[in-house]
Amino acid sequence: MTDVFLINCPIAFKKNGEMLGDETTNPPLGLLYIASYLERSGISVKVFDVRAENLSLSDILRKIKKENPKVIGLSAMTPSIRAAVELAKEIRGKFGHTEPVIVLGGAHLCADPDFIRRFPVFDFGVVGEGEILFTQLMKKILRGRKLNGLYFAEPIKDLNKLPFPARHLINKANYYGAINEDISQKERCKMVYASLIGSRGCPFHCSFCSKSVYKNVNRVRSPENVYQEMEEIFEDYGGYIFMDDTLTLHRENTFRLCQLLISSGKRFRWMAMTRASSVDEKLLKIMAQAGCHDLFFGVESGNEKIRNQVIKKNVKDREIFQAVRLCRKYGIQSNLFLMLGFPEETEKEIEDMVNFGKKAKADFIGIHITVPLPGAEIFNIAIKEGKLDKDIIDKYARGELGKNFKRAWPLYVPNGMNLEALVEAKKRTYRNFYLDPGWIWRRVQRDLRYHESLKQDFRMIKTGIYALLHGETKYSMS
């Protein structure tokens, strides 16, 4: 018997193996943190990542019947909230209304806490970082206490005191990313990257971002603590990906971590997300020396007015161009996150977006149409403008809009424009960038210089062809 099942809910339960999003790139790091804290407190736990493990609804119900857990914790983002409701109803129908206790947590509830009241199929909900609070609540349940309602977790101040994620509870071969779904399990295990997070919280105010729990409370792990985690799993993974919104926000911490990685004498390989305004030449040089091979920059719009006045990104074109140039100088691949579909966007701003990747001379770009999600400023704007129904969350959660989030949830289309124009602009952006002779020549030069770059390009050929034809990757959500 296991005390608690922690389940990472899918966008939809499997149907003929159909993928409805890129759900196999990274393991559920939040659940693995909670699991390790539970284990340290003597509470037995199992983690199920439904899509990564290719589990059906029936599979989960059989596991519940076999092990009879006291508590089932469901983690759901907005795209997977409908599946969370479906699973909770099935558990209630199969096992009754007393046990197991069903708890809801995750990104959607953090942005929409009232969801618990509107969907009473869950016994209670946990909003925020659940390691400490959920463990405390579990102890009460195991002593026979009945809980209901909503519980708000305080932000964890000292992240160094948390145990490292319980990676032993997942099969790493289930991960790496949908683009490599056709490679062998042996190859996948060699390539899989461990997800890490060196900080929590983001101090910025981007209008498309859903981050309503702690607003702008940012906390950082010490470089020594992060290095210890990386060193402990060095032999088990092919590299690391930092999930921090902005890894280099605390420059000195990043610099110190790089010094630790270099002094170890080991060949660490890692990638991270950051802002072009939060890097400089000295930092990028030591990051490259410490094994950083890819950086992902949130550029969003190719137009400065939209990027800084509407999106509130506060990053200038020149900072982006400089960051890309310095990345190339030190052998770090630059990846730009681009978006279309913002208030005040016109055809002129769209054209700036179409040409931006080529102008920046980055290594890779990815582009999406804005999805207005709960907790983001643009979600409220879309409702005010009549682009979203006020009760869209409940309609989706009840299954009235269908199971495929991508088809069910409207994208943000600026006034005076139409969705077809945005889709066509996405296609032109990809073609303008990846068919540019300058980009092709830069890839050839890099492939001749770096053997692993050549292997990466070969693996991505199929994905690239699909993106050029359709204006999106196969499992893109928008």
N, C-alpha and C positions, 0 to 999 in steps of 0.2 A: 504493500500500500504506500502511495506517495501522498504527502500532505497537500501539495499544491501543484496544479498544472498551470504553466504560463503559456499562453497561445498567442502567436503573432497572426492576426487575422488576415486573410487574403482579400484581394479586391472582389473575387468571387470564387466559390468552390469549383474545382476543376470540372471541365466539360470537354471531353475529347482532347484533353491535353492543351487546350487553348490558353495562351498567355495574354493577360489583359494589362500588363505593365511590366516594367523591369523589376521584378520582385526577388530576384536571385543574385543581385549584385553584392549586397552586404547583409550579414546576419543582423538580427534584432538586438543591437548593442544595449539598448535600455533594459530589455528583459534579462539579458545576460548579467548586467550589473545587479539587478534586483535578485536574480537567482543566486549570485555569489554571496550577497548580504544575507539572504535567507539561510543558505548552507552554513555560513559562519555562525548563525544563531541556532543551529541544530534542527532546522526545518527542512524536510526532504522536498525536493522540487524536480520537476522535469520541464523542459522547454520544447515546444512544438512550433516550428515555423512552417505553416501549412503549405504555402506555395513552393517553398524550397524543397520540402520533403514530399511534395506531390501527394498530399493527403486529401482524401474526400471527406465529406461530412460524415459518412458512415464509418470511415476509419477512425475519426476522432471519437465518435460515440462508442465504438468498440473499446477504445483505449480507456475511456472513462469508466465503462462497465467493468473492465478487467481490474483496474487499480483503485477504483472508488476514492478519488481524491476528495478531501474536505472542501477545498476551494479551487475554483477555476478562474484565473485572471486573464481577461481578454484585452489585448492591446490593439487599438485601431486608429489609423489615420482617417481622414474624411473619405477617401476613396474606398476604404475597407469597412466603414461603419455599417453599411447595409449587411455585409456578411457577418459582422459581430452580432447584430440583432437576430439574424437568421439562426446563427449557431446557438445563441442564448435561448431562443424559443424552442429549438429542437431538444436542447438539454432539459428544459422544463417539461416538455411533453414526454420525454423518455424516462426521466428520473424524478419528477415531482417538483414541489415548490419549497422544499426544506433543505435538502442536500443534493448535490454540492452547492455551496454558496458561489454565486457568480458575481465577479467584480469587473468593472470596466475601467480602463485607463488608456493612456496614449494621447497622441497629438490632437485628435478630434475633441475629446472631452476637455482638454486644456483650453481649447478655443471656444468651446460651447458647453460649459458646465451644466446648463439647464437641461441638456439632453437626457440626463438621468431621470428627471421628473417627467419628461415627455414620453420616455420609453421605460416604464417600470419593470421590464422583464429582467433588469439587472438588480441585484440586492443592494449594491452601493457602488460608488465611484471614487476613484482617487485622482486628484488633479495635482500635477506637478511631479517632481522627482520622487519616485516611490520607494527607494531603497530602505530608508529608515522608517517612514510612516507605514508602508505596507507590511513590513516585518512586525511592527508593533501591533497592527490590526490582526495579523495572522496569529500572533500569540494569544490575543483575546478570543479569537474564534476557536482555537484549539482548546481553550479553557471553557468553552461552552457559551460564550457571549454571542448574542445576535446583533448584527450591525445593519444599519440601513442609512440611506441618504448620501451625502457628499462629504468627502474629507479632503482638506487642502494641505498639501505638504509644504513646509517651509523650504526655501532654497538651501541646499547643503553648502555650508560655508567652507569647510575644509575638505576639498576633494581628495587630498592625499590620504585621508583616513579610510576611504572606500577600498574594499578588496577589488582586485582586478576582475574583469568579466569572466563568467563561468564558461569559458570556451569549450570545456570538455563535455558540455551538455548538447553540443551540436556536431554535425558531421560537416567538416569544412569542404568536403568534396561537393556539397550541394551549392556552393557559391562560386562566384567569380564574375558572372554576368551573362545575360542572355546572348550576347554576341558570340560567346564561345560554347554554346549549348551542344555543338556537334563534336567537341574534342573529347578524348578519352578521359576516364576518371583519373588515371595516373597523371596525365598531363595537367588536368585541372588542379590536382592537389599541389603540383609544383608551382602553379601560377597564382593560386589563391592568395589574396592579400588580407591581412588582419586589419579590421577596423579599430581605430584608436580615437580617443577624444582627449585633448589636452586642456580643454576649457569648456565651460558651459555658460550659456547666455550670450546675447549680442547687444552691444550698445547703440546700434544704428536703427534707422527708422524707415526702411524701404517699404513703399506702399503696397507691394505685392506679397510681402512676407507675413506669414501667420506665426506670431510669437507672443501670445497674449498672457502667458502664465506669470512670468517674473519680469515682464516688461524689459528693462535694460540692465538687469542685475547680471554682471559678468564676473565669473570666478575662474581661477587658473590653478592647475596642478603645477607642482614644482618640476623643473627640468629633470631633476634626479628621479622623481617618482615616475615620470613618463619613460625615462631611459630604462629604469628597472623593469617596467612592463615589456618594453621592446626587447630587452635582453633575454627575459625569461622565455619568450616564445620565438626567439630568433631561428631556432632549428626547425620549427614547425610550419613556418609560412614563407612564401616567396617574397614577401615585402609587406608594407604597411600603407594604409590610407588614413589620413587624419580627417575626421568628420567635423572638426571645428568650423564654424562659419568663417572665421578669419584667424588662421593659425598664427600669423605674424603680428597680430594686434599688439601683443606684448613682446616687443622686439627683443629685449634683453633675454627673456626666457627662451625664445627661439634660438638666439645666438648661443646661449649656454648649452641647450640641448644638442646643438650641432657640435659643439666642442666635445661633449661627452661621447657622441657617436664616433667622432673622428679618433679620439684618444683610445677607444676600445680596440682599434685595429681590425674590427670586423667590417664586412662589406654590407652595410645596411642599404636597402632600397625602399624609397617611400615617396608618397605624393600627398598633396594637400590643397585646400582651398584658401584663398585669401583675396585681398583687394589690391589693386594696382597702386593705390595711395599708401599702402602699408609695407612696401618693400623698397629697398635701396641696393646699390651695387655691392657694398660690403656684406650685407646680409645675404643676398642671392649667391655671392661667391662662396661663402662658407656653407650655405645650404647645399649647393652642388657638391662641394667637397664631402659633405656628410651623407650623401646618397640620395638627395632629392632629385628625381628625374622628371617630374611633372608637376606643374602648378595650374590650378583652375581659378580663373579670375571672373568674378561676377561683373560683367560689363552692362548687361541688360540692353539698354537702347544705344543705337549708334549715333544718336543726336544728343548733344550736351544739354539742351534745354529740357528735353523729356527726361533724360537720365537724372538730372540734378534738381529740377524744379518740380517735376511731376512724380517721378519715382523716389526722389530724395536720396539718391545714391551718393551724391557729393564726390564724384571722381571725374577728373578732367580727361579729355582726349590725350593730352600730352603725357599724362601720367600712365595711361594705358600703353601708348606707343613706346614709352621709355621702359616700362616693365617688360614688354615683349622683347625689345631689343636686348636688354640685359640678360633675360632668360636665354636667348639664343647665344649670346656671348659666352655663357658659362655652361651650355649644354643641357639646360632644363627646357623641356617642352612646355610651351605656353598653350593653354586651352581657354577659350573664351565662351562664357555662357551668355547667349543673346536671347532677347525676347521681343515679341511683337504684340501689340494690342494693349494700349494704354490710353487713358483720357488725354485729349488734346492732340493725339497723333493724327497727322494728315499724310497725304501722299508724299510730301517732301520728306517728312521724318522717316517714313517707310523706306524711301530710297536711300537715305543716310544709313539705315540699318542694313539694307541689301549690300551696300558697298563697304561696310565697316571692317568686316573680317579681312578682306583683301587689302584694305588700306593699312590695317594694323600689322599685317604680315605675320599673323600668329601661326602656330603649328596646326591647331585644330579648332574648329568651332562647333557648337551645338546650339540649335535655335528652337524655341518653343513659343507658342501663342499663350498669352497669359491666362491662367486658370484662377478665377477669383474664389479664394477659399476662406472659410470662417476664420476670424481672428486677424485678417488682413484689411487694411484700409480700403483697398480696391473692392473687396467683397461688399462693404457697406455702400460704396459709390455705385456699384453695379445694381444693387437693390434699389437705391434711390432713383437711378436712371431707368428703372424698369427692365433691366437686362436679365435680372434674376428674380424669380418668385420669392416672396418673403419666407415661404415655408418650403423652400427647395430642399433643405436638409432633411426634413421629415418625410417629404415625398420620396426622396432617394432612399432613405433608411427603411421605408416601408416597402421598397421594391417597385413603386409605381412608375419609376422612370427606366426600369430595366436593370440588368446586372452589370452591364458594361459601363463603368464610370466615364470612359472617354466619350462614349456616344450619348450618355445621359446628361452630363454636366455641361452647361453652356460655357463657351470661352468668352473672353472680353473682346468685344468689337467696338472700336471707337465710333462715336457719332459721325455720320456721313460716310462711313465705309461699310463693307460687307465682308463676311467670313471668307468668301471665295478669293477676294483680293489679298487677304492675309495669307491664305494657304499658298497662293501663287507666289507671293513675296518670299515665303519660306523656301520654296523650290529654287527661286532665282538666287537667293542668298547662298544656298549650298552650291549651286552650279557656278556662280560667280567666283566663289572661293576655291572649290576643289578642282575646277577645270582651268584655273589660272596657271599659265606656264611658269610664272614666278614661284607659285607654291609647289608645283611639280618638281622644279629644279631644286628648290630648297630641300624637299624630301629625298631626292636622289643624293644630294650632298650629305644629308644626315645619315641615310642608310649606308652609304659607303664608309662613314666615320664610325657609326655605332651598329654593331652586329644585332643587338637586341631591338633596335629601331626597325631594322629590315624585317625581322620576324613579326614585330607588331603590325607593320604595314601589310604583310601577307595575310595575317589573321583578319584584318579589317576590310579586306577587299569586298567581301560579300555585303557587309554592312554599308560600305561606302556606295556601292552600286544601288542598293535599295534606297538610300537617302537621296541620291541624285535623281532617281526616278520618281520618288514619292514625296520628297521634301521633308522627310522625317525618318528616324530610325524605326525599326520594325515594332519595338515595344514602347515607343514614345507615348506619353500621356496627353500631348497636345501639339 
